[in-house]
């Protein structure tokens, strides 16, 4: 039996796992407090929904019954790598013949390494939330927080993924107040320094405040807004001079 505690799940996605039909499971818990996060119910402990055993059992039943109709499972959150039972759960999913895509913020390199060493992952989406100087603010944590080595941990995760030979992507939600153009340029330069000429897919997506976001509860930022479509195209073109594989999503 799969022991992971599922907060919620999406039965079918044609977009979240490139080239695959997938089911997505959402897992409670995240150590970051990104102001622009659209999933406060998965991040803030006081907003966690009461554990519903039926939700986990429903997910198990669904992927078992539909294992020939879907290609894989996306582990998302929250931050899946916070869960100590994750590795056992992935083994159970892999036993059904399904592929695994992991969505991660990259701040748990040791947990990521364990999954990579066991060859349990097939695709990774690694968040790229800020430059060395801006990362803490971008994720809603002060430089004096208990997570002071955020950038070091994230860089280690990037190195692990880049050397793994797995297919992967980087993704950045671009918020005007948190990602000024000079900092985005710095992110491009820092990424280039880390990966060299073999640059990964890097997707930029503009911030959209459609629902309640984490900042509505934490009030870390006085306001958050998005760049215009034209500005996002200009940012992408600027970054293409450094990372040719960057694109808009």
C-alpha positions as CSV (number, residue, x, y, z in Angstrom):
1,X,0.0,0.0,0.0
2,X,1.2,3.5,-0.9
3,X,1.7,5.3,2.4
4,X,2.1,8.9,1.3
5,X,-0.5,11.3,2.6
6,X,-2.1,13.0,-0.3
7,X,-3.7,16.4,0.2
8,X,-5.4,16.3,-3.2
9,X,-4.9,15.0,-6.7
10,X,-5.7,15.7,-10.3
11,X,-6.7,12.7,-12.3
12,X,-5.4,13.7,-15.7
13,X,-3.0,16.3,-17.0
14,X,-1.7,16.6,-20.5
15,X,0.6,19.6,-19.6
16,X,2.5,19.0,-16.3
17,X,4.6,16.1,-17.5
18,X,6.0,17.0,-21.0
19,X,5.0,14.4,-23.6
20,X,3.1,12.3,-21.0
21,X,-0.4,11.7,-19.7
22,X,-0.1,12.0,-16.0
23,X,-1.9,12.1,-12.7
24,X,-0.8,14.8,-10.2
25,X,-0.7,14.4,-6.4
26,X,-0.3,17.4,-4.2
27,X,1.5,16.9,-0.9
28,X,1.2,19.1,2.2
29,X,4.2,20.9,3.6
30,X,6.9,23.4,2.4
31,X,9.7,25.1,4.2
32,X,9.5,28.2,2.0
33,X,7.1,31.1,2.1
34,X,7.1,32.4,-1.4
35,X,4.7,35.4,-1.4
36,X,3.4,34.6,-4.9
37,X,2.6,30.9,-4.1
38,X,-0.9,29.9,-5.2
39,X,-1.1,27.0,-2.8
40,X,-1.3,28.4,0.8
41,X,-3.4,25.4,1.8
42,X,-0.4,23.2,1.2
43,X,2.2,25.5,2.8
44,X,0.7,27.0,6.0
45,X,0.2,24.3,8.7
46,X,-2.8,26.2,10.1
47,X,-4.5,25.9,6.7
48,X,-3.8,22.2,6.1
49,X,-7.0,20.3,5.5
50,X,-7.7,17.6,8.1
51,X,-6.1,14.4,6.9
52,X,-8.5,12.5,4.7
53,X,-7.6,8.9,4.4
54,X,-10.1,8.6,1.7
55,X,-8.1,11.0,-0.5
56,X,-5.0,8.8,-0.3
57,X,-7.0,5.6,-0.9
58,X,-8.8,7.3,-3.8
59,X,-5.5,8.1,-5.4
60,X,-4.1,4.6,-4.9
61,X,-7.2,3.1,-6.4
62,X,-7.2,5.5,-9.3
63,X,-3.6,5.0,-10.5
64,X,-3.9,1.3,-10.0
65,X,-7.0,1.1,-12.1
66,X,-5.7,3.5,-14.7
67,X,-2.1,2.4,-14.9
68,X,-2.4,1.4,-18.5
69,X,-4.1,4.7,-19.5
70,X,-1.7,7.1,-17.9
71,X,2.1,7.3,-18.3
72,X,3.2,8.6,-15.0
73,X,2.6,10.5,-11.7
74,X,3.7,14.1,-10.9
75,X,4.7,14.5,-7.3
76,X,4.0,18.2,-6.5
77,X,3.2,20.3,-3.4
78,X,4.1,21.9,-1.3
79,X,7.6,20.3,-1.3
80,X,7.5,16.5,-1.8
81,X,11.1,16.1,-0.6
82,X,10.1,17.1,2.9
83,X,8.3,13.8,3.3
84,X,10.4,11.0,4.8
85,X,8.0,8.4,3.4
86,X,8.4,9.7,-0.2
87,X,11.0,7.1,-1.3
88,X,8.8,4.1,-0.2
89,X,5.8,5.6,-2.0
90,X,7.7,6.1,-5.2
91,X,8.8,2.5,-5.2
92,X,5.1,1.5,-4.9
93,X,4.2,3.8,-7.8
94,X,7.1,2.5,-10.0
95,X,5.9,-1.1,-9.3
96,X,2.8,-0.1,-11.2
97,X,4.9,0.6,-14.2
98,X,4.4,4.4,-14.0
99,X,7.1,7.1,-14.5
100,X,7.8,9.7,-11.9
101,X,8.1,13.5,-12.4
102,X,9.2,15.4,-9.3
103,X,8.4,19.1,-8.8
104,X,10.9,20.5,-6.3
105,X,12.2,23.8,-4.9
106,X,15.7,22.3,-4.7
107,X,16.4,23.1,-1.1
108,X,16.7,19.4,-0.1
109,X,19.7,18.2,-2.1
110,X,20.3,15.2,0.2
111,X,16.8,13.9,-0.3
112,X,17.1,14.5,-4.0
113,X,20.4,12.7,-4.2
114,X,18.8,9.6,-2.5
115,X,16.1,9.4,-5.2
116,X,18.6,9.9,-8.0
117,X,20.9,7.3,-6.6
118,X,18.0,4.8,-6.5
119,X,17.1,5.7,-10.1
120,X,13.5,6.5,-9.0
121,X,13.0,9.7,-11.1
122,X,12.3,10.1,-14.8
123,X,11.8,13.9,-15.1
124,X,12.5,16.8,-12.7
125,X,11.1,20.3,-12.6
126,X,13.5,22.4,-10.5
127,X,12.3,25.9,-9.4
128,X,14.8,28.7,-10.0
129,X,13.4,31.4,-7.7
130,X,16.2,34.0,-7.4
131,X,19.8,34.9,-7.7
132,X,22.3,34.4,-4.9
133,X,21.5,37.9,-3.5
134,X,17.7,37.8,-4.0
135,X,16.7,34.2,-3.3
136,X,15.8,34.7,0.4
137,X,13.5,37.5,-0.3
138,X,12.0,35.7,-3.3
139,X,11.1,32.8,-1.1
140,X,9.8,34.9,1.8
141,X,12.6,34.1,4.3
142,X,15.1,36.5,5.9
143,X,18.8,36.1,5.6
144,X,18.8,35.2,9.4
145,X,16.2,32.4,9.0
146,X,17.1,28.8,9.9
147,X,17.6,28.2,6.2
148,X,20.6,30.4,5.7
149,X,22.3,28.3,3.0
150,X,19.4,28.3,0.6
151,X,21.4,29.2,-2.4
152,X,24.1,26.7,-1.6
153,X,21.5,24.0,-1.2
154,X,19.8,25.0,-4.4
155,X,23.1,25.1,-6.3
156,X,23.9,21.6,-5.1
157,X,20.5,20.3,-6.3
158,X,21.1,21.9,-9.7
159,X,24.5,20.2,-9.9
160,X,23.0,16.8,-9.0
161,X,20.2,17.1,-11.6
162,X,22.5,18.5,-14.3
163,X,25.0,15.6,-13.9
164,X,22.2,12.9,-13.7
165,X,21.5,12.7,-17.4
166,X,17.8,12.9,-16.6
167,X,15.5,15.1,-18.6
168,X,14.8,18.2,-16.5
169,X,13.7,21.8,-16.7
170,X,14.1,25.0,-14.6
171,X,11.1,27.2,-14.0
172,X,10.8,30.7,-12.7
173,X,7.6,32.5,-11.7
174,X,8.5,36.1,-12.5
175,X,7.2,38.8,-10.1
176,X,8.0,42.4,-10.9
177,X,8.8,43.4,-7.3
178,X,10.9,40.3,-6.6
179,X,12.6,40.0,-10.0
180,X,13.8,43.3,-11.4
181,X,15.4,43.0,-14.8
182,X,18.9,43.4,-13.5
183,X,18.4,40.5,-11.1
184,X,16.9,38.3,-13.8
185,X,20.0,39.1,-15.9
186,X,22.1,38.1,-12.9
187,X,20.2,34.8,-12.6
188,X,21.1,34.1,-16.2
189,X,24.7,34.8,-15.6
190,X,24.9,32.7,-12.5
191,X,23.1,29.8,-14.2
192,X,25.6,30.0,-17.1
193,X,28.5,29.9,-14.6
194,X,27.0,26.7,-13.1
195,X,26.1,24.7,-16.2
196,X,28.4,26.1,-18.9
197,X,27.4,25.8,-22.5
198,X,25.1,22.8,-21.9
199,X,22.2,25.0,-20.8
200,X,18.9,23.3,-19.6
201,X,15.4,24.2,-20.6
202,X,14.5,27.3,-18.5
203,X,10.8,28.4,-18.5
204,X,9.7,31.8,-17.4
205,X,6.1,32.3,-16.4
206,X,4.5,35.6,-15.5
207,X,3.0,35.9,-12.1
208,X,-0.9,35.9,-12.0
209,X,-2.9,36.7,-9.0
210,X,-6.0,34.7,-9.8
211,X,-6.7,33.2,-6.3
212,X,-5.6,33.6,-2.8
213,X,-1.8,33.7,-2.7
214,X,0.5,33.2,0.3
215,X,1.2,36.9,0.6
216,X,-2.5,37.4,1.5
217,X,-1.7,35.6,4.7
218,X,1.9,36.4,5.4
219,X,2.0,40.1,4.2
220,X,5.7,39.9,3.4
221,X,5.3,42.2,0.4
222,X,3.2,45.3,0.2
223,X,2.3,44.5,-3.4
224,X,3.0,42.0,-6.1
225,X,2.4,42.5,-9.8
226,X,3.4,41.1,-13.2
227,X,5.3,42.3,-16.2
228,X,3.4,43.0,-19.3
229,X,3.5,40.5,-22.2
230,X,5.8,42.8,-24.1
231,X,8.1,43.1,-21.1
232,X,8.2,39.4,-20.7
233,X,9.2,38.9,-24.3
234,X,11.9,41.5,-23.9
235,X,13.2,39.8,-20.7
236,X,13.2,36.4,-22.5
237,X,15.2,38.0,-25.4
238,X,17.7,39.5,-23.0
239,X,18.2,36.2,-21.3
240,X,18.6,34.3,-24.6
241,X,21.9,36.1,-25.1
242,X,23.1,34.1,-22.0
243,X,20.9,31.0,-21.9
244,X,19.7,30.2,-25.4
245,X,17.2,27.6,-24.2
246,X,15.2,30.1,-22.2
247,X,11.5,30.4,-23.2
248,X,8.1,31.7,-22.0
249,X,5.4,29.4,-20.7
